[in-house]
């Protein structure tokens, strides 16, 4: 059974969690490279891009519209649980299968020690790290930048050590909430990333507040105004050119001041009772799946 998850040009914390969580929670040798069976893990990975002939086992994944909608009733899908109620509704499956994003299972694992001197931190979406000037904005605001492309252990340590996490990355909020670090949601500059937040929050009964995030570069300003994602080569080149130096500096200064104000917003956390209940349900679903596989072997 092969683990499948999204991998782009650079590592991304939310997706790379798969390599941290599943080897720790599943029996040794449970996962291999056999593509006849696929273990569909953490992330918005449900879609019609997965091989039609493969048997697909879903463990807390979500559907975000990045790929085409699959027919999960065609006999090749075995859905143990999904990220949230929006995914369940879209796939037309039992609402009771809406448990939570499986990154919540970090709560059942041994974790790295909290990093020291983090204070308030900001975690941009990994795409924003390339498109914006967030390192400089965080420096001006006196806020720790958490880089979603850094190793998982480092990011986990920083989130655990943060007094508050402002996050544009959904898995920043998911992990912060799971590990009980107060968080402030920042509405992703690219609009295509918005809906999946509501999917996850619905599973934990969180009335999520996505606060406006100011763009830190000409490129991000363009994305925010047009809603465009994907290939942005021409605009990207303009944003990176000397011609954009002054507007980039102005936008970065504005973004830094806004980050400072966001750090003063009342943070969110799911209730202790809900996070414990959902963790137990997700763990039970994984344990039952493992037992069923062992019994069938």
C-alpha positions in Angstrom: 0.0 0.0 0.0 1.6 3.3 -1.1 1.2 6.5 0.7 0.1 9.3 -1.6 0.2 13.1 -0.9 0.9 16.3 -2.7 4.5 17.2 -3.5 5.4 20.3 -5.4 8.7 21.9 -6.4 9.5 22.7 -2.7 8.5 20.8 0.4 5.4 22.1 2.2 4.8 21.5 5.9 1.1 20.4 5.6 1.9 17.8 3.0 5.2 16.7 4.5 3.4 15.9 7.7 2.5 12.6 6.0 6.1 11.4 6.3 6.1 12.3 9.9 2.7 11.1 11.1 2.0 7.8 9.3 5.3 6.0 9.8 5.0 6.8 13.5 1.4 5.5 13.9 1.2 2.6 11.5 2.9 -0.8 12.0 6.3 -1.2 10.5 6.1 -2.4 6.9 2.4 -1.4 6.6 3.2 1.1 3.8 5.2 0.1 0.7 5.4 1.1 -3.0 2.6 -1.1 -4.2 0.3 1.2 -6.2 -2.5 -1.3 -6.4 -3.6 0.1 -3.1 -3.2 3.7 -2.1 -3.2 5.3 1.4 -4.7 8.7 0.8 -3.3 10.9 3.6 -3.1 14.4 4.9 -4.0 17.3 2.5 -6.5 18.2 -0.2 -5.5 15.1 -2.1 -9.0 13.7 -2.9 -9.5 14.0 -6.7 -10.0 12.3 -10.0 -6.3 12.3 -10.7 -5.7 9.2 -8.6 -5.4 6.0 -10.6 -8.9 4.6 -11.4 -7.8 1.0 -11.0 -6.1 1.4 -7.6 -8.0 0.7 -4.3 -8.0 4.0 -2.4 -8.1 4.2 1.4 -8.9 7.7 2.7 -7.6 8.8 6.1 -8.6 12.4 7.0 -8.0 13.9 3.5 -10.0 16.7 2.1 -11.5 17.9 -1.2 -10.7 21.5 -2.1 -11.5 21.6 -5.9 -7.8 21.6 -6.9 -8.5 18.5 -8.9 -11.6 17.2 -10.6 -14.4 15.6 -8.4 -14.0 11.8 -8.3 -16.8 9.3 -8.1 -16.1 7.8 -4.7 -19.0 5.4 -5.1 -17.4 3.5 -8.0 -16.2 0.7 -5.8 -12.5 1.7 -5.8 -12.7 4.0 -2.7 -12.7 3.0 1.0 -13.3 6.2 3.0 -12.5 5.8 6.7 -12.9 9.5 7.5 -12.5 12.9 5.8 -11.3 16.4 6.9 -14.7 18.1 7.3 -18.4 18.4 6.6 -17.9 20.3 3.3 -15.8 17.4 1.9 -18.4 14.9 3.1 -21.2 16.9 1.5 -19.4 17.4 -1.8 -18.5 13.7 -2.1 -22.1 12.7 -1.0 -20.9 10.4 1.8 -22.1 9.7 5.3 -21.7 13.0 7.4 -20.5 10.9 10.3 -17.3 10.3 8.2 -16.5 13.9 8.7 -14.1 13.7 11.6 -11.1 16.0 11.1 -7.9 16.5 9.2 -5.6 13.6 10.2 -2.8 16.0 11.2 -4.7 16.1 14.5 -3.1 12.7 15.2 0.1 14.6 16.1 -1.6 14.7 19.5 -1.0 11.0 19.8 2.8 11.2 19.1 6.0 12.2 20.7 6.8 15.7 19.6 9.9 17.9 19.5 10.4 20.3 22.4 9.0 23.8 22.1 11.4 26.2 20.5 12.5 29.1 22.8 12.1 32.8 22.2 9.5 32.4 19.4 7.0 34.8 20.8 4.5 35.8 18.2 5.0 34.0 14.9 3.6 34.3 11.4 3.3 31.4 9.0 2.6 32.3 5.4 1.3 29.8 2.9 4.3 28.2 1.3 3.5 29.9 -2.1 3.5 33.3 -0.4 7.1 32.8 0.7 8.1 32.9 -2.9 5.6 35.5 -4.1 6.0 38.0 -1.2 8.5 39.7 1.0 7.4 38.1 4.3 10.9 37.7 5.9 11.3 41.5 5.7 7.8 42.2 6.8 8.2 39.9 9.9 11.6 41.5 10.7 10.0 45.0 10.7 7.1 43.8 12.8 9.3 42.0 15.3 7.5 38.7 14.6 9.1 35.3 14.0 8.7 34.0 10.5 7.8 30.3 10.4 8.9 28.9 7.0 6.5 26.2 5.8 9.3 24.7 3.6 11.6 24.1 6.5 11.9 20.5 8.1 8.7 19.4 9.8 10.5 18.9 13.2 11.6 22.5 13.2 8.2 23.9 12.3 6.5 21.8 14.9 9.0 23.0 17.5 8.3 26.6 16.6 4.6 26.2 16.6 4.8 24.6 20.1 7.0 27.4 21.3 4.9 30.3 19.9 2.9 32.4 22.3 0.6 33.1 19.3 0.6 32.0 15.7 -0.8 34.2 12.9 -1.2 31.9 10.0 -2.1 32.1 6.3 -1.2 28.4 6.0 -4.2 26.2 7.0 -2.0 23.5 8.4 -0.4 26.1 10.6 -3.8 26.6 12.2 -4.6 22.9 12.2 -1.4 22.0 14.0 -1.5 25.0 16.3 -5.0 24.1 17.4 -4.1 20.5 17.9 -1.1 21.4 20.0 -3.1 24.1 21.9 -1.2 27.1 20.6 -3.6 30.1 20.2 -3.9 31.2 16.5 -5.2 33.9 14.3 -6.3 33.0 10.9 -5.2 35.1 7.9 -7.3 34.9 4.8 -5.0 33.5 2.1 -4.2 36.1 -0.5 -4.9 33.6 -3.3 -8.7 33.0 -3.0 -8.5 29.4 -4.1 -7.2 28.4 -0.7 -10.2 29.8 1.3 -12.9 27.1 1.3 -10.8 24.3 2.8 -10.4 26.3 6.0 -14.2 26.2 6.5 -14.1 22.4 5.9 -11.6 21.8 8.6 -13.2 24.3 11.0 -16.6 22.8 10.6 -15.3 19.4 11.9 -14.2 21.1 15.2 -17.2 23.4 15.5 -15.0 26.5 15.1 -16.6 29.7 13.8 -13.3 30.5 12.1 -12.4 34.1 11.5 -10.2 34.7 8.5 -8.7 38.2 8.9 -7.6 40.2 5.9 -3.9 39.8 5.1 -2.2 42.7 3.3 0.0 41.8 0.3 3.7 42.3 0.8 4.7 42.6 -2.9 3.4 43.7 -6.3 2.9 40.1 -7.3 0.7 39.4 -4.2 -1.2 42.6 -4.8 -2.0 41.4 -8.3 -3.0 37.9 -7.1 -5.3 39.4 -4.5 -7.0 41.8 -7.0 -7.4 39.3 -9.8 -7.8 36.0 -8.0 -5.3 34.4 -10.3 -2.9 31.6 -9.2 -0.9 29.2 -11.2 1.6 30.5 -13.8 2.3 34.2 -13.0 5.6 34.4 -14.9 5.3 37.9 -16.5 3.8 39.6 -13.5 6.3 37.7 -11.3 9.2 39.0 -13.3 7.9 42.5 -13.1 7.5 42.2 -9.3 11.1 41.0 -9.0 12.5 43.7 -11.2 14.2 46.9 -10.1 11.2 48.8 -11.5 9.0 47.4 -8.7 11.5 48.2 -6.0 9.7 51.2 -4.6 6.1 49.8 -4.7 7.4 46.5 -3.2 9.0 48.4 -0.3 5.8 50.4 0.3 3.7 47.2 0.2 6.1 45.4 2.6 6.0 48.3 5.0 2.2 48.2 5.0 2.1 44.4 5.4 4.5 44.7 8.4 2.3 47.2 10.2 -0.7 45.1 9.5 1.0 42.0 10.8 1.7 43.9 14.0 -2.0 44.8 14.3 -3.0 41.2 13.6 -0.9 40.0 16.5 -3.3 42.0 18.8 -6.4 40.3 17.5 -8.2 37.9 19.9 -6.9 34.4 19.0 -8.9 31.2 18.4 -8.8 27.7 19.7 -11.3 24.8 19.5 -12.6 23.7 22.9 -10.5 21.2 24.9 -13.5 18.8 24.9 -13.9 18.9 21.1 -10.3 18.5 20.3 -10.0 15.4 22.6 -13.2 13.9 21.2 -12.1 14.3 17.6 -8.6 13.0 18.3 -10.1 9.9 19.8 -12.4 9.4 16.9 -9.6 9.8 14.4 -7.3 7.4 16.3 -10.1 4.8 16.5 -10.7 5.0 12.8 -7.0 4.4 12.1 -6.7 1.6 14.6 -9.8 -0.1 13.2 -8.4 0.2 9.7 -5.1 -1.4 10.8 -7.0 -4.2 12.5 -9.1 -4.9 9.4 -6.0 -5.1 7.3 -4.2 -7.4 9.7 -7.2 -9.7 9.9 -7.5 -9.9 6.1 -3.8 -10.7 5.6 
